[in-house]
Each structure stands twice: as structure tokens, then as C-alpha cells.
Amino acid sequence: MTIDHERVPLPGRHPATSRRLATELLDRPAGPTPPRVAPAVGRHRRALHSRVALPVGLLVVDTLAVGAAAFLTVPGARPLLAAAALLPVLVPLNLAGGLYRSRLTLSALDEFPALAARAAVAVAFTVTLGACLAGRWPGGPATTPRLLALLGAFLLLAGSGRGMAYHLLRRARRRRPSPALVLGAGRLGQQVAKALTEHPEYGMRPVGFLDPDPVLLEPGTTLPVLGGRSVLARVVRRHRIHHVVATEGAADETETAAALRDAVRLGCRVWLVPALREYGSAPRFPADHLWGYPCLPLGRPAMRRHGWAAKRALDVTAAGLGLLLLAPVLLACALAVRCDTGPGVLFRQQRTGLDGKVFTVLKFRTLRPSNEHESATRWNISQDHRMGAVGRLLRKTSLDELPQLWNVLRGDMSLVGPRPERPYFVLRFGQLHPEYADRHRVPVGLTGLAQVNGLRGDTSIEDRARFDNRYIESWSLWQDAKILLRTAVLMLRPDGS
């Protein structure tokens, strides 16, 4: 069974309804193509430098604090060994706890409990490991007072160093706040813009609002409404925008959400300010605020996250091994198709992939269309009477999709991602569902989150787009592994969809 939605009828309850909806959809006039957003490379590099300065500075502070604490509390020639043993444990713990991330609200006291807990764990682990390997603390016995002195000295030095670093950063932010854009000119957006203007210690200087249909601005609001999503790229380049603050209450929430995704692709640092303040106490979100408003940092785009290179390496390895190991199966399928439909065992079709680029997808031919127009615009052929027994078997078992491993090896596709669709339907679906075009932020895949959740067959295109975007926004290597495992289970009971 192939997890492939281009074969299935359009959303509806019966085949007749699907055919009627498909006819209505194809008869609608085509609208303008949504504007593409090109990354601002120079501006992104500047924002990246400012974004990594604080984490690097905090890492240097902790390293110096560990070294100084070791020299103050560990006697003899052993301080260097103690510091070298402690740092490889402490730094990963602090990194996992978010103690090196960039924040809006800078406070060494807020971080002190987390810093102390992780330092205690790191010291205890280092002592235990040293006892197991050498039977003693590096160079001498490990006494409780000495360990407490080491821990206390580190916390005092690290806390003081972080406080000084935050003081310097707040001064730098007040002196040169970065240009910021507020998405949503509603009441909350105006309040947030006012708070940023009055408190430059957050490092942002709002230059205007982005809202396609703003409400009436409150008296005293001096910031202009710069337009809607269509002007975002121009505004980011013109004002050298580093930060985008997205607020609820925009006149068009759908347009604001699309603009937010475009801002991420442009390399801006995006912050979400929800109207519901209880979000600030949610345990999975970092506790940060903007003058009392809960503020949630938006993660980096999937293709810029750690692990994406490993995803590509997995694609190349799996596709190469798959083509090699399945060579006898590919040969058998090719011979069966040749006997069933004649010359031309491979079927080539245009599909839309990453960033809206068109590529040629490969399949084993299961049906010879009457012309190119039918191939490009006919939605479903699973029940076509012209399909022979070989074609039906290949489609039911998904064997007709095996040549797409070559597309994965070439880089046109990935093992996991949104399923690719023909350009004709991409345009139509994009007109009906605003989030459909956002599926192309990552490479398309052989299978995806929507398909393993049963969104194939007579199901909603809107639901599929929602699941595809959910996959992109929450991407991880483990999620890819889960989808591949669920796909393998589904293939054990093929249904021909």
C-alpha cells in the first residue's frame, strides 16, 4: 500500500460526490500565485551573529568559573584535572536546560536554581566517575567540605559572571535596539509595541505594524501600518528587521500566520505573544516575558535545525541500499509492466517539491493515459477500467512507487515529508486552502504524517495540509523514524489507496 494522496478521490463521502467536487475545482479560474519569499542573506547573517553572542558569552563565563573555582578549592596540581573532568558534564547539562539560549528577560537570579541543580549533578557525577576509575578524586581524596567549597565557588563565580554579562547586554540593547516588526495591529499588538518603545532593554525598536486590515489605532499610536503579507519581504530588507513579534488580535489571523512563517524563512527571530496569559505558565514553554506579557520564542525552520544533515544522510543511505537490495524486485516489476502495457515501463510526471520547484517523479506505469492533459489534470485513476491486472497489483502493493527511491537519491524527495502533488492541483488547492502552499517549506516525501494518520482515500485536503504543516513545525529525526515504522506496519495490510 502506498501512502500517496494523489491517487485518491477528492474529499467527499461518495465517488460521485468526489467527481463533482473535482469538476467544480478544475473549472474555477486560476488566481494569482502567492508571492515567494527570498531569504535576505546579509541581514540573516547579522541577526545570526547577534543571536549567538549571548550563548557563546555564557559558555565562556561558565568555563572560566569552573577553572577559577577548581584553582581556589582543589589543592596541589589537581585543579586542571578537576576542571577538565567537570566541564564535559556541566556544559551538556546546562545546554539541555536552556541555560545558554538567548532570552528577552535577562536575570541571573531567575537562572540560579537551575544552574545550582545542574552544577550539583555534574559534581556528583564527576566524583562518582572518578571514584570508579581511580578510586579517588583526581590526585587526592574527595572530602565533603572540599566538594561543597568547589560547588559554592563555582555558583558564586558563575552567577556573578552571568549577572555582569546580562548587565552589559542590557546596556548594549538600550544603546542600539534592533529594528522589530509587530504582526497584528489589534489592541494587544499596540500594547506590545508601546511596551517595546518604552523599554529598550528588551533590545527591540518597533518600526511599524504588519496587518492587511487593521482595526482603528488607539490615540497616541505613532507607528504606521505598513501593509499586509505581500510587503513583508520588502519591509524586512528596507528596515533591516531582526525581530518579528506576532500577536493575537489581527484583523486577518490566517494572513498573519502566513506572514509569520514567511518571517521565519527570511531569517528573522520570531516571538509569539498569545492573548491567553496562561500560556506563560505552561510547563513545556520557557518562562520568558515582555514587560509582563508571556512571550514564546518560535523555533528555527526545520531545515536549519540540528539533525537535518543527518536526515539527508539517512535518505541517501536508505535509498541507495533500497535500490541495490530491491534490484530483483524492480526487474520483475519492469518485465511485468512491459508485458502488460508495452514499451515504456517508467511513467514520468511533473510534481511540485521544495520551494515550489517542479521536478519529474518516476513510477512504474500502471495505466497509459490518453494524452498529457489527462495525465496532468485527472485526479484519480484507481478505478479506471483500462487498468490491467498487473497495474492493479502494483498500485495495491505500492510497488509502482519503488522508482521514487531514485528521486530520493537525487535529492528531489525525502523518505518522509509532505506527499508531492502535480502543479495543476497545487495551484487549485492553494486557492482553496491558505495553508496548502506552506507544505513546500521542506522537501516532499515518500510518506508523511498525514498519510500514517489515515488521511488518504476519500479524506480532506485541508486536514492533510494541517498535518503536513504540523510535521514541518515539529520536525525531528525521531518523528521521521516513527513515521517510517508506522508506514511499514500499514504496508503489511495494503488497501490500494
C-alpha positions as CSV (number, residue, x, y, z in Angstrom):
1,M,0.0,0.0,0.0
2,T,1.4,3.4,-1.0
3,I,0.8,6.3,1.4
4,D,0.0,8.6,-1.6
5,H,-2.8,11.1,-1.8
6,E,-2.6,12.0,-5.4
7,R,-4.4,8.8,-6.3
8,V,-7.4,9.2,-4.1
9,P,-10.7,10.9,-4.9
10,L,-11.3,14.4,-3.7
11,P,-12.8,14.9,-0.2
12,G,-16.4,13.7,-0.1
13,R,-18.5,10.8,1.1
14,H,-19.1,9.0,-2.2
15,P,-17.2,8.6,-5.5
16,A,-19.9,10.6,-7.3
17,T,-19.5,13.5,-4.9
18,S,-15.7,13.3,-5.4
19,R,-16.1,13.5,-9.1
20,R,-18.5,16.5,-8.8
21,L,-16.1,18.4,-6.5
22,A,-13.1,17.6,-8.7
23,T,-15.0,19.0,-11.7
24,E,-16.0,22.2,-9.8
25,L,-12.5,22.6,-8.6
26,L,-10.9,22.3,-12.1
27,D,-13.4,24.6,-13.6
28,R,-12.6,27.5,-11.3
29,P,-10.4,30.3,-12.7
30,A,-6.8,30.3,-11.5
31,G,-5.9,33.1,-9.2
32,P,-2.5,34.7,-8.7
33,T,0.3,32.6,-7.4
34,P,1.2,33.5,-3.8
35,P,4.4,35.5,-3.6
36,R,7.6,33.7,-2.8
37,V,9.8,34.9,0.0
38,A,13.5,35.0,-0.8
39,P,15.9,34.9,2.1
40,A,17.7,38.1,3.0
41,V,21.2,36.5,3.3
42,G,23.1,39.5,4.6
43,R,20.5,40.5,7.2
44,H,20.2,37.0,8.3
45,R,23.9,36.7,9.0
46,R,23.8,39.9,11.1
47,A,20.9,38.5,13.1
48,L,22.6,35.2,13.5
49,H,25.7,36.9,14.9
50,S,23.7,38.8,17.5
51,R,21.8,35.6,18.3
52,V,24.8,33.5,19.1
53,A,26.8,36.2,21.0
54,L,24.9,35.7,24.3
55,P,25.1,31.8,24.3
56,V,28.8,32.0,23.5
57,G,29.4,34.6,26.2
58,L,27.6,32.5,28.8
59,L,29.6,29.4,27.8
60,V,32.8,31.4,28.3
61,V,31.6,32.6,31.7
62,D,30.8,29.0,32.9
63,T,34.2,27.7,31.6
64,L,36.1,30.5,33.4
65,A,34.0,29.9,36.6
66,V,34.8,26.2,36.6
67,G,38.5,26.8,36.1
68,A,38.7,29.5,38.8
69,A,36.6,27.5,41.3
70,A,38.9,24.5,40.8
71,F,42.1,26.6,41.3
72,L,40.6,28.1,44.5
73,T,39.3,24.9,46.1
74,V,41.3,21.9,44.7
75,P,44.9,21.8,46.2
76,G,48.2,21.0,44.5
77,A,48.5,20.3,40.8
78,R,45.0,18.9,40.5
79,P,42.8,21.9,39.6
80,L,43.3,21.5,35.9
81,L,42.3,17.8,36.0
82,A,39.2,18.7,38.1
83,A,38.1,21.4,35.7
84,A,38.7,19.1,32.7
85,A,36.6,16.4,34.3
86,L,33.8,18.7,35.3
87,L,33.3,20.8,32.1
88,P,32.3,17.9,29.8
89,V,29.5,17.0,32.2
90,L,28.3,20.5,33.2
91,V,28.1,22.1,29.7
92,P,25.7,19.5,28.2
93,L,23.5,19.7,31.3
94,N,23.3,23.5,31.0
95,L,22.7,23.3,27.3
96,A,19.8,20.8,27.7
97,G,18.4,23.0,30.4
98,G,18.2,26.1,28.2
99,L,20.8,28.0,30.2
100,Y,22.7,29.1,27.0
101,R,19.8,30.3,25.0
102,S,19.0,33.9,24.1
103,R,16.3,35.5,26.2
104,L,14.3,38.7,26.3
105,T,14.2,38.9,30.1
106,L,17.8,38.7,31.5
107,S,18.1,37.7,35.1
108,A,20.9,35.7,36.8
109,L,18.7,35.1,39.9
110,D,16.0,33.5,37.8
111,E,18.5,31.0,36.4
112,F,20.3,30.4,39.7
113,P,18.2,27.4,40.9
114,A,18.6,25.6,37.5
115,L,22.3,26.4,37.5
116,A,22.8,25.2,41.0
117,A,20.9,21.9,40.4
118,R,22.9,21.1,37.3
119,A,26.2,22.0,38.9
120,A,25.5,19.7,41.9
121,V,24.6,16.8,39.5
122,A,27.7,17.5,37.4
123,V,30.0,17.5,40.5
124,A,28.4,14.3,42.0
125,F,28.7,12.5,38.6
126,T,32.3,13.6,38.2
127,V,33.2,12.4,41.7
128,T,31.5,9.1,41.2
129,L,33.1,8.5,37.9
130,G,36.5,9.4,39.3
131,A,36.0,7.0,42.2
132,C,35.0,4.2,39.8
133,L,38.0,4.8,37.5
134,A,40.8,5.7,40.0
135,G,39.3,5.0,43.4
136,R,39.9,8.7,44.5
137,W,39.3,12.3,43.5
138,P,41.9,13.3,40.8
139,G,45.1,13.5,42.8
140,G,43.6,13.1,46.3
141,P,40.7,12.1,48.5
142,A,37.3,13.6,47.9
143,T,36.0,15.2,51.1
144,T,32.6,16.6,51.5
145,P,33.7,20.1,52.6
146,R,36.0,20.4,49.6
147,L,33.2,19.4,47.2
148,L,30.9,21.9,48.8
149,A,33.5,24.5,48.5
150,L,34.0,23.7,44.8
151,L,30.3,23.9,44.2
152,G,29.8,27.1,46.1
153,A,32.8,28.8,44.5
154,F,31.5,27.9,41.0
155,L,28.0,29.1,41.7
156,L,29.3,32.4,43.1
157,L,31.6,33.0,40.2
158,A,29.2,31.8,37.5
159,G,26.3,33.8,39.0
160,S,28.4,36.9,39.2
161,G,29.7,36.4,35.7
162,R,26.2,35.9,34.3
163,G,24.9,39.0,36.1
164,M,27.8,41.1,34.7
165,A,27.2,39.7,31.2
166,Y,23.5,40.5,31.4
167,H,24.2,44.0,32.6
168,L,26.5,44.6,29.7
169,L,23.9,43.1,27.3
170,R,21.1,45.3,28.6
171,R,23.3,48.4,28.2
172,A,24.1,47.3,24.6
173,R,20.4,46.7,23.9
174,R,19.4,50.1,25.2
175,R,22.1,51.8,23.2
176,R,21.3,50.0,19.9
177,P,18.0,48.3,19.9
178,S,17.3,46.1,16.8
179,P,14.5,47.1,14.4
180,A,11.4,45.0,15.1
181,L,8.1,44.4,13.3
182,V,4.8,43.8,15.1
183,L,2.4,41.3,13.3
184,G,-1.1,42.3,14.2
185,A,-2.3,45.9,14.8
186,G,-5.0,44.9,17.3
187,R,-5.3,46.0,20.8
188,L,-2.6,43.5,22.1
189,G,-0.3,44.4,19.2
190,Q,-0.5,48.1,20.1
191,Q,0.2,47.4,23.7
192,V,3.2,45.3,22.9
193,A,4.6,48.0,20.6
194,K,4.2,50.6,23.3
195,A,6.0,48.4,25.8
196,L,8.9,47.8,23.4
197,T,9.2,51.5,22.7
198,E,9.2,52.5,26.4
199,H,11.6,49.6,27.5
200,P,14.5,49.4,25.1
201,E,16.3,46.9,27.4
202,Y,14.5,44.2,25.5
203,G,16.6,45.1,22.5
204,M,13.8,45.9,20.1
205,R,12.7,49.1,18.4
206,P,9.4,48.6,16.6
207,V,9.2,50.3,13.2
208,G,5.6,49.5,12.4
209,F,2.7,47.0,12.2
210,L,2.0,44.4,9.6
211,D,-1.7,43.8,9.2
212,P,-3.7,43.6,6.0
213,D,-6.9,45.0,7.5
214,P,-6.1,46.7,10.8
215,V,-8.6,47.9,13.3
216,L,-8.7,51.6,14.4
217,L,-5.5,52.5,16.1
218,E,-5.7,53.9,19.6
219,P,-5.0,57.7,20.1
220,G,-1.3,58.3,20.6
221,T,-0.1,55.4,18.5
222,T,2.6,56.8,16.2
223,L,3.7,53.6,14.5
224,P,2.4,53.1,10.9
225,V,0.6,50.1,9.5
226,L,3.0,49.1,6.7
227,G,0.6,46.7,4.9
228,G,-0.1,43.0,4.7
229,R,1.9,39.9,4.0
230,S,2.8,41.0,0.4
231,V,5.1,43.8,1.7
232,L,6.9,41.7,4.4
233,A,10.0,40.9,2.4
234,R,10.3,44.5,1.2
235,V,9.9,45.8,4.8
236,V,12.4,43.4,6.2
237,R,15.0,44.4,3.7
238,R,14.3,48.1,3.9
239,H,14.3,48.4,7.7
240,R,16.8,45.6,8.3
241,I,14.3,43.8,10.6
242,H,15.9,41.4,13.1
243,H,12.9,40.6,15.3
244,V,9.2,39.9,14.5
245,V,6.7,39.9,17.3
246,A,3.5,38.1,16.4
247,T,0.4,39.0,18.5
248,E,-3.2,37.7,18.5
249,G,-5.9,40.1,17.5
250,A,-5.0,40.8,13.9
251,A,-7.9,41.5,11.6
252,D,-6.9,38.5,9.5
253,E,-5.4,35.7,11.6
254,T,-4.8,33.5,8.6
255,E,-2.8,36.1,6.8
256,T,-0.8,36.9,9.9
257,A,0.0,33.2,10.4
258,A,1.3,33.0,6.8
259,A,3.3,36.2,7.3
260,L,4.8,34.7,10.5
261,R,6.0,31.6,8.5
262,D,7.5,33.9,5.9
263,A,9.3,35.9,8.6
264,V,10.9,32.6,9.8
265,R,12.1,31.8,6.3
266,L,13.5,35.3,6.0
267,G,15.8,34.6,9.0
268,C,14.0,36.9,11.5
269,R,13.9,36.0,15.2
270,V,10.1,35.4,15.8
271,W,8.4,35.8,19.1
272,L,4.8,34.9,19.9
273,V,2.7,36.9,22.3
274,P,-0.5,35.0,23.0
275,A,-3.6,36.8,24.3
276,L,-4.2,34.0,26.8
277,R,-1.6,34.8,29.5
278,E,-1.8,31.3,31.0
279,Y,0.5,30.2,28.2
280,G,3.3,31.8,30.2
281,S,2.9,29.1,32.9
282,A,2.7,26.1,30.5
283,P,5.5,23.7,31.6
284,R,6.8,22.9,28.1
285,F,7.4,26.5,27.3
286,P,10.4,28.5,28.6
287,A,9.4,31.1,31.1
288,D,10.0,34.4,29.3
289,H,8.1,37.6,29.2
290,L,8.0,41.0,27.6
291,W,7.1,43.6,30.2
292,G,4.6,41.2,31.8
293,Y,3.2,39.7,28.5
294,P,4.1,36.0,28.1
295,C,6.5,35.7,25.1
296,L,7.3,32.4,23.4
297,P,10.2,32.1,21.0
298,L,9.4,30.4,17.8
299,G,11.8,27.6,16.8
300,R,14.1,27.7,13.8
301,P,12.9,26.4,10.5
302,A,13.1,22.6,10.1
303,M,15.9,22.8,7.5
304,R,18.1,24.9,9.8
305,R,17.7,22.7,12.9
306,H,20.4,20.4,14.2
307,G,19.9,16.9,12.7
308,W,18.7,18.0,9.2
309,A,22.0,16.9,7.7
310,A,21.5,13.5,9.3
311,K,18.1,13.3,7.7
312,R,19.6,13.8,4.3
313,A,22.4,11.2,5.1
314,L,19.6,8.8,6.1
315,D,17.8,9.4,2.8
316,V,20.8,8.8,0.7
317,T,21.9,5.7,2.6
318,A,18.4,4.1,2.7
319,A,17.6,5.0,-0.9
320,G,20.9,3.6,-2.2
321,L,20.6,0.4,-0.2
322,G,17.0,0.1,-1.2
323,L,17.7,0.3,-4.9
324,L,20.5,-2.2,-4.5
325,L,18.7,-4.8,-2.4
326,L,15.4,-4.4,-4.4
327,A,17.0,-4.7,-7.8
328,P,15.4,-8.1,-8.4
329,V,12.0,-6.8,-7.5
330,L,12.5,-3.8,-9.7
331,L,13.5,-6.0,-12.6
332,A,10.4,-8.3,-12.1
333,C,8.1,-5.3,-12.0
334,A,9.6,-3.8,-15.1
335,L,9.2,-7.1,-17.0
336,A,5.5,-7.4,-15.8
337,V,4.8,-3.8,-16.9
338,R,6.4,-4.3,-20.3
339,C,4.2,-7.4,-20.9
340,D,1.1,-5.6,-19.7
341,T,1.3,-2.1,-21.2
342,G,4.0,-2.4,-23.9
343,P,7.1,-0.2,-24.2
344,G,7.9,2.5,-21.7
345,V,7.8,0.8,-18.3
346,L,8.5,4.1,-16.4
347,F,5.9,6.8,-16.0
348,R,7.2,10.3,-15.7
349,Q,5.1,13.1,-14.2
350,Q,5.7,16.7,-13.1
351,R,5.4,17.2,-9.3
352,T,5.9,20.3,-7.1
353,G,8.6,20.0,-4.5
354,L,10.7,22.2,-2.2
355,D,10.0,25.9,-2.5
356,G,7.5,25.3,-5.3
357,K,10.1,23.9,-7.7
358,V,8.9,21.4,-10.2
359,F,10.7,18.0,-10.7
360,T,10.0,14.8,-12.5
361,V,8.8,11.9,-10.4
362,L,9.3,8.3,-11.5
363,K,6.8,5.4,-11.2
364,F,6.2,2.1,-12.9
365,R,3.5,2.6,-15.5
366,T,0.1,1.2,-14.4
367,L,-2.0,2.9,-17.0
368,R,-1.2,4.6,-20.3
369,P,-3.2,8.0,-20.3
370,S,-4.8,9.1,-23.5
371,N,-2.9,12.4,-23.6
372,E,-0.7,14.7,-21.5
373,H,-3.7,16.7,-20.3
374,E,-5.3,13.7,-18.7
375,S,-2.0,12.8,-17.0
376,A,-1.7,16.3,-15.6
377,T,-5.3,17.0,-14.5
378,R,-7.0,13.8,-13.8
379,W,-7.2,13.3,-10.0
380,N,-7.8,9.6,-9.5
381,I,-7.4,6.5,-11.8
382,S,-7.6,3.7,-9.2
383,Q,-11.0,2.6,-10.6
384,D,-10.2,3.1,-14.2
385,H,-11.4,0.2,-16.3
386,R,-8.4,0.5,-18.6
387,M,-6.1,-0.7,-15.9
388,G,-5.0,-4.3,-16.2
389,A,-4.3,-6.9,-13.5
390,V,-0.6,-6.0,-13.3
391,G,-1.3,-2.3,-12.8
392,R,-3.9,-3.0,-10.1
393,L,-1.4,-5.3,-8.3
394,L,1.4,-2.7,-8.4
395,R,-0.8,0.0,-7.1
396,K,-2.3,-2.1,-4.3
397,T,1.1,-3.2,-3.1
398,S,2.8,0.2,-3.8
399,L,5.4,-1.5,-5.9
400,D,4.8,1.1,-8.6
401,E,6.3,3.7,-6.3
402,L,9.7,2.0,-5.9
403,P,11.4,4.0,-8.7
404,Q,10.9,7.1,-6.5
405,L,13.9,5.9,-4.5
406,W,15.9,7.3,-7.3
407,N,14.2,10.7,-6.7
408,V,15.2,10.4,-3.1
409,L,18.8,9.6,-4.0
410,R,18.9,12.6,-6.4
411,G,17.6,14.9,-3.7
412,D,14.2,15.7,-5.4
413,M,12.4,14.0,-2.5
414,S,13.0,12.6,1.0
415,L,11.8,9.4,2.7
416,V,9.5,11.4,4.9
417,G,7.7,14.6,4.1
418,P,4.5,16.0,2.5
419,R,3.4,14.0,-0.4
420,P,4.1,15.7,-3.7
421,E,1.3,16.9,-6.0
422,R,1.0,17.9,-9.6
423,P,1.5,21.7,-10.3
424,Y,-2.1,21.9,-11.6
425,F,-3.6,20.7,-8.4
426,V,-1.1,22.6,-6.2
427,L,-2.4,25.9,-7.7
428,R,-6.0,24.9,-7.2
429,F,-5.6,23.6,-3.7
430,G,-3.6,26.7,-2.8
431,Q,-6.6,28.8,-3.8
432,L,-9.0,26.8,-1.6
433,H,-6.8,26.3,1.4
434,P,-4.4,29.1,2.6
435,E,-2.1,26.7,4.4
436,Y,-1.6,24.4,1.5
437,A,1.3,26.3,-0.1
438,D,3.2,26.2,3.2
439,R,3.7,22.4,2.8
440,H,6.6,23.2,0.4
441,R,8.9,24.6,3.1
442,V,10.7,21.2,3.2
443,P,11.3,18.5,0.6
444,V,8.4,16.3,-0.3
445,G,8.5,12.6,0.8
446,L,7.5,9.1,0.0
447,T,5.3,9.1,3.1
448,G,4.3,11.6,5.7
449,L,2.5,12.4,8.9
450,A,-0.9,12.9,7.2
451,Q,-0.8,9.5,5.4
452,V,0.1,7.5,8.5
453,N,-2.8,9.2,10.3
454,G,-5.3,7.8,7.8
455,L,-5.6,10.9,5.6
456,R,-5.6,9.1,2.3
457,G,-8.5,7.9,0.2
458,D,-11.7,10.0,0.5
459,T,-10.4,12.5,3.0
460,S,-10.0,16.2,3.4
461,I,-7.2,18.1,1.6
462,E,-7.4,20.8,4.3
463,D,-6.7,18.2,7.0
464,R,-3.8,16.8,5.1
465,A,-2.3,20.3,4.8
466,R,-2.8,20.8,8.5
467,F,-0.9,17.6,9.3
468,D,1.8,18.3,6.8
469,N,2.5,21.7,8.4
470,R,2.4,20.2,11.8
471,Y,5.1,17.7,10.7
472,I,7.2,20.6,9.5
473,E,6.9,22.7,12.6
474,S,7.6,19.8,15.0
475,W,10.2,18.0,12.9
476,S,12.7,15.8,14.5
477,L,14.7,12.7,13.5
478,W,12.7,10.6,15.9
479,Q,9.4,11.8,14.3
480,D,10.8,10.6,10.9
481,A,11.6,7.2,12.5
482,K,8.1,6.9,13.9
483,I,6.5,7.7,10.6
484,L,8.7,5.2,8.8
485,L,7.8,2.5,11.3
486,R,4.1,3.3,11.1
487,T,4.3,3.2,7.3
488,A,5.9,-0.2,7.4
489,V,3.1,-1.5,9.6
490,L,0.5,0.0,7.2
491,M,2.1,-1.7,4.2
492,L,1.5,-5.1,5.8
493,R,-2.2,-4.6,5.2
494,P,-2.4,-2.8,1.8
495,D,-5.8,-1.4,0.7
496,G,-4.8,0.0,-2.6
497,S,-5.3,3.6,-1.7
